[in-house]
Amino acid sequence: MRQSNATYWKDFVFLGFSSFGNLQLLLFALFLSLYLVTLTSNVFIIIIIRLDTHLHTPMYLFLSFLSFSETCYTLGIIPRMLFGLVMGVQAISYVGCATQMFFSASWACTNCFLLAVMGFDRYVAICAPLHYTSRMSPTLCIQLISISFLSGYLFGLGMTLVIFCLSFCNSHEIQHFFCDTPPVLSLACGDTELSELGILILSLLVLLVSFFFIVISYAYILVAILKIPSADGRRKAFSTCASHLTVVIIHYGCASFMYLRPKASYSLERDQLIAVTYTVVTPLLNPIVYSLRNRAVQTAIRHAFQGSFLGKG
């Protein structure tokens, strides 16, 4: 046992995309381009929503915090991944790995809860439009956002503690580009069944509970839309939910595939592809699918640019 503890504090090593050989520089250029677009778009959306008073509504408040959460999530993962693509195999300390896992898991869980809150917001807007302003008060909005972030941190802490209470007495090579729970858990020695169960329970609580609230919200929304007499009215009502549904399906689809399955089904190539999807591609969907296709946001962007040009003139 003493020898096991002695190896407990060794650095981990990311193997990442080392098996891709000469393609690593091409991947670096591709991922860097996507990351810069993602970072710029999310920050831009936050600024636009903050500056335009027409967007000071609950829906856009939640959207700005979702963009903030996505930005923080990618900051903790992608820069190190890009560095690894250029420099090759890289090491990360035991504490550094635990810290990265905590923050990445926390922000990922926060995103789930924020998406559930946004589903509730759409439910109130469509099912009780006359009472929307009074029910979705600024106080309630801040409370929902605070609960989402606090819950995300608590679940992230729980997942990190479950993993790092184990001993890593064998290989310290992480077959991944960041300290995600499945690849780090696969390095643990001894009986890990209890830890696997703990991660599964925590993942189920985050994904299924938040997804359950989204499903319930949309069940009521669907009933309300079907009661609208005109086809044009039904189309307009549904269009306010389409972008949110798109982000939900992709976000929960990738997350469920990664965390709601047994350890024996892990696959290096497949898991890295899925991980790239929800760390690089999914955060890009928020500003593009949910925001930049929204007419109110497009109008705010035009006003911002027109004001900028007029100011210079």
C-alpha positions, 0 to 999 in steps of 0.5 A: 500500500505504501508503494501505491501511495508513493506513485499517487502523486506522479504527473500524468501525461497526455497522449492526446492526438499523438497517434495522428502523426503529421496530421497534428499540425493540420488539426492544430490549425483547424481547432485553433480557427474553430476556437477563435471563432467560438471565443470571439462569438461568445464574448461578442454575444455577451457584450451585445446583450449587455449593451442593447437594452432591448435584449435585457429580458430573461431569455437573453440574460440566460443566453449570456450566462450560457455563453459565459459558461461555454467560454469558461469551459473551453478556456480550461481545455482547448488552449492546453490541447492546442499546445499539445498538438504543437509540442506533442506529448505533454505532462500535467501535475496530479493537482493540475489534472484534478483542477482541470477535471473540477472546472471542466466538469463544473462548467459542463454540469452548469451548462446542463442546468442552464439549458433546463432553466432556458427550457422553463423560460420558454415554457412560461413565455409560450404557456403563460405569455400574459404573466411572463414578466411577473413570473420571470422576475429579475429576482427569480432569474438571478436565483435560477442562474445562481442555483445552476452555477452552484449545482454545477460546482457541487456536482463537479466537485463530487465527480473530481473527489470520486476519481481522485480518491483512487490510487493510480499505481500503474500507467499515468498516460492519459489516452486523451487531450484533457483530464476527463473522467472516463480516461482518468478513471481507466488508469486507476488500479484496484477495484473501481466498481464503486467509483464507476457507480458513483460517477454514473449516479452523479452523471445520471442526476445531472443529465437525466434530472435536467433533461427531465425538466426540459422534456416536461417544459416542452410537453406543456409547450407542445400542448400550448402550440397545438391549441393555437388556431393559425398555422402561422401562429404555431410556426412562430411559437415553435420557432422561438424554441427551435434553436434551444432544442437543437443545442439541447439534442447535441449537448445531451447526446454527446454528454450521454454517450460519454458518461452514461456507459460502462467503463468497458466500452471506452474507445480512444479514437471514438471517445476523442472524436466525441470529446472534440464535438462537445469541447470544440463544436458544441460551444460554437453552436451557442452563438451561431445556432441560438444567437446569430440566427435570432432576429433580435440579436441580429438587429442589436448587432446591426445597431451596434455597428451602425452606432460605431460607424456613425460615432466615427463619422 
